[in-house]
């Protein structure tokens, strides 16, 4: 049995878990051949003890430290539940009819365990409650080894702190302890404060932490709900009319239709399907609650049968399923099962495993199933994923589930607080433990927040449709792409736009709109070179990979000695630079003043402002870097350095990598990269300009009166981190060569393992860690980079899962440098993303 949802815990909803029991130390022998249900019963290996009398039912939980009376029910409950109690022939084993996994079996004891004769209820001493808490985990928690917890050491660390600890201190200490588990079923709840809950740093929980929003449980789960709603809205937008609908039996099962006759079924919960959690604490009420949920699930699936019969395949979305009852999960999955099968087993950390069986349906749905799951698929949702994984027609798409499958065992501490913990080990049919690792996908795809949000997409769903060989949802035609570019130009007075769409390793379509140069009326084309800004950095990473540089090594000797303000030598590794973790901090004022006209070397910023504040920029990147990183340098200051090892995007750090590459190859990076990267890929319109800008697009800034200001040809002291010029077609070819697994034209000398490292594909995606590779940005299954510089904007991304990407280049930007306007800038950025979204979804349809 599982928790219904991962929201702050309450005692009332907690009773549901109390019924699944604990572990005890009683070894009393029972009297044979007793035929009455009255007496003392224990759930062996769990610690739950029931004392059933004629007019009273008491429930205890105990460990080696003591015993707590968890519930005390009157005669009415005994009379209600008695007809459901079943005894074995010898009268020594007790179970309940139609249990649905709620209770299990109890063994008769001859007497109540000694510690339960004097329960600890009401004991408020913080030290004693900690001892009870610690002993509960010590005896019953099943995964201290798998979760790498040194429970004995933790006792030594915290036991002294709990002596006379205040309420606030206790909550702080318990939260620190619970956070170490990374387990959604470890929860400590009280009436005096918020629920203290654990969770794995996976799925949307990882995103919340990356956003710095992981605070108290209430705030955390509020943010979780907001993220979930956002993702569901993105998915819903891809459905055909009339969109998402709910079954009459329950709103918890929602369905819709996708292109190609593919059905979509979303299931976010597996309990409380059409009723609120009971306010009663009595076992009989919860038994009926589970029974009603199973019946409701059955009715909902029966209601869906005519609709399912018309579909050619089905996508089942469990990405946001936060659990409920295993019985409900198995009942739903059975409707897709043609023959009875074992989907796994569960048991305590000692003792035998109990098989988990899946029944067969009379008329099962046997068409292809694509199941979406991930780190926010929790508890019974994971059991449902495991059951679906056992079906021959099902494929699991996503990431590993949360890794908290175990039934959540509930105990009450002496002070009245409630503790739940994971005490049962779920295994797949091969005997592989599912806890901690979660249920693994068949097709790895990152299923949560990523660049999808900007591109009006859902990678997991898009991939599911591809696997079902169905048309992509909500694609954009070539005319719609072109029209979006035209509207953008008109709305923002953008001079020109060019774009390319990449699909399965090749450039499949190109687009262009507007002018490369307004004065000469030169038309922008897909072959017009345009400044790509920070996309330039990806060539640095590609060079590191192709040169087979050992990235963990420090940089080669430089022509100057970088030094931190504290006198420490500054010697980062290649990897630290490539992942923006070197500790070099950009100073915007310095970098803006480093932009200079290639005609006379004067400051571009001073020209725009009509001032001489910047002085004369330094054209040599060697001298610029020395002045930035070496004591006594023109731009040297303590603020140029931060903590190493922390991701902090740095243009200066990238420029230092270009200098190190020049030291390694003994030639200018422009020469080496032109020969080793641009020429092999036949990039005819890609170059590093100095004086010759060939036929590159002129860059423009909007003026306050609605006009366009042409910019002079310029360069920057930090040259290689942003001065590459390329066309949309060339950049699409480059993107396909590096990011696609099946490029039409690959880069010689770049091995597959190095390419995986370059892009960060050899590491699991972690939200907030934008550069797991080397100067290539990653967002879920997207890899690439974007760029923004004075008069230029660019985007270049490829989705590994869908094998679709795009390039978008503009010879203008939305920063309104002459007359800053934040509202206009935001509108410009959103409109640019609309074009990117149409490009990407056009690619999906090719």
C-alpha positions, 0 to 999 in steps of 0.5 A: 500500500502506498501514500496517495500523494506527496503532500505535507503529512497529516495524522488522519491520512497517516492511518492508512499506512499504520495498517501495513504494520511494523516489526517487533521483538516478541517471540511468545509462543501461541496456543494451538487450535484457537478458533476465536479472533480475540487475542494478541496478534503481531505482523511478524517482522513488522512490529505492529501488534493488535489486541482484539477484545470483545469491545475494543481494538488496540493497535500498538507499534514497538521497537527495542526502545519501547512501545506506543499505542497507535490507536484505540477503537471501541466496540463498534469497530470490532463488530464492523471488522470482525466479519472480514477477519479470517483464521487458518485452521489452527487458529494461529494466523489472522488475515482479512478478506478482500485485503487488497494488500492493506494488512497482510497476515498476523500471527497469534501471540500468547500475551502482549509484549511487555513494553506495550503493558506500559506504552510511552504515549505522552512522553515529550522528552526530546532525547527519548523520542530521538532514541525511539526514532533512531531505533525505528530506522535501525530495525525497520528501514530496509535500505540504509546500505543502498542509500549509503547511510552510516546510521550508527555514525549519525546516532553519534553525531545527533544524539547529544544534540537532542538532549533538551532540544527545543521544538525548533531545534528538533525539527531542524535536526530531524529535517537534516537527518531525513534529507540524507535518505533521499526517500519520499516515504521517509516523513515525520509529521507533527501538529506543531510544525510542517511535515518533514519529508525526504525526496530523491533529487530526481525529476521535478524535485531536482529542478526545484533544487536547481531553482533554489526553491527547496525550502519547507515542505509546503513551499516545495510541494507548492512549487512541484504542483506549479511545475506539474501544471506547466508540463501538463499544459504543454502536453495538453496543447499537443492533443487533438480537439476536443483536448483532454477529457475525464472519465465519468467514473473519476477525474483521475483518469484523463484521456485525449487523442493524438495524431494517427489515431493514438490515444493518450491516457494520463493517470496522476494518482492511484487512490482517492479516485472519486472520494476524499481521504476518510477523516475516520481512523478506523481500519474498516473505513480504510478497507472500504476506501480501498475497495471503492478505489479498486471498483472505481478504477475498474469502472473507469477502464470499462468506460474507456473500452469503446474509446480504446478500441478505436485507437491504434496505440496508446500513450500512458502518462505516469510522469506525475503519478504520486502514488496510492494503492498497489491494488488500484495500479494492478487493476488498471494494468490488468486491462492491458494483460492477456495472461496472468503473470508475475511482475515482481516481488516484495518482502522484508530485508530478511525473509522470503519475497512475496510474488506480485501477480498481475491478473489477465483481462477477458478482453485486454487491450493489446495494441502498442503501449508507450509509457511515460515515466520519470523521477516524479513517478512515485510509490504505487506509480512506480509499481504501475510502471513495473507492471506495465514494463512486464507487458510485451506490448509496452515500452517505458520512455523517460528516466528512472522513477523516483526509487521509493516503491516500498510500502510506507510503514507508519509508526507513532513516536511517543510524543505523538509525531508520526513517522513513515519509512520504507521497509519492504524491498520490491524486486523485478522478476529477475530479482533486481532491487527497484528501490533507490535506482527506480524502475529503469526506462527502455528508452532513455528520454528526459521527461520534465522541464527543459527547452521544451517549455520554450519550444512548445514541445514535450520531448517524451510525448514526441518520442512516443509518437515516433516510436508508434510511427505516428505523425508528430503532433501540432507540427508547423508547415513551411508557410507557417514558419515563414509567416512567423518570421515575417510577422516578427520582422514587421513587429520589431523592425528586424532587418533579417532572419535566417534559419535551418532545420536539421532532422536525422543528421542532415539539413532538411530545410532552410528559411530566410526573411528580410535584408542582410544589408538595408542600405544596399537592399541585399537580401538575407539568405540561408547562406549569408554569414552572420555573427553567431556570438556565443555559439562560437564557444562550441568550437572550443569544446569541439577542438578539445575533443578532437585533439584528445586533450586529457581534460582533467589536466591543468592548462599548458604553461601560458605566456603570463602567470594568472594569479588570484588576489590572495597570491595563490597561482591560478591553474584551472583544468581544461574541464573547469574552463569547458564547464564554466567552473574555473572561478573566473568571473566576467565583469560586464563593464570590462567586456563591453568596453572590450568591443572595438571597431576593426576600422580604427580600433576605437571603442564601439561602446564609446561610439554609441554613447558619445563618450570616451569612458572605455578608452582604447580596447586591447585587440590582442586576446593574449594581452587582454587576458594577462591584463584581466588575470595577472596582478597589476593588469589594466583590468585586474581586480578581486571581483574577477575571481570567484569560487572554483568548482561552481558553475558560473558562465564566463566569457573570459574563461572561454577565451582563456581556453582559446589561448590554451589551445593555441599553446597546445597547437602552436598556431592561432586558433582561427587557423587550426579550427579553419583547417581541422573543423570548418574545411572538413565539414565544407563550411564555405560561409563560416570564418573568423573575421579580422579585416575581411568580413566577406559578404557578412550581414550588417548588424543593426540596433533599433533607434528610439524613433523606430529606425535601424542603426547600422553598426560598424564591423567590430571585434572584441578582445575576448575574440574566440568566445563570440566572434565566429561568423556563419550562415544558417545552412553551415551552422546546421551542417555543423550542428548535425555533424557534432550533435547527431548520432547519424550525421550525413557528414561527420567530423574526421578525428572525433571519436564517438566516445569523445563526442559523447563527452563533448556533449555531456551525453555520458552523464545523467542530466541534472537540472541547473548543470547547464554544461556537463559537456565542454562548452556545449549547453545541455537542456534535457535532451537538447544540446547546443548553445545560444548567442547574444551580442551587440546587434546579433542574436542566435540559437542552435539546438539539437534534440537527441531523443527526437533527432530534430534540431534548428538554427536561428540567426538574426542580424539584430537583437532585442536589447535596445541598447540605445534606449533600453526598454525591458518590456520591449526586450521581453516581448522581443525574446518571446517572439523569437522563441515563437519562431524557434518553436515553429522551426523545431516543430516543423522539423518534427514533421519532416 
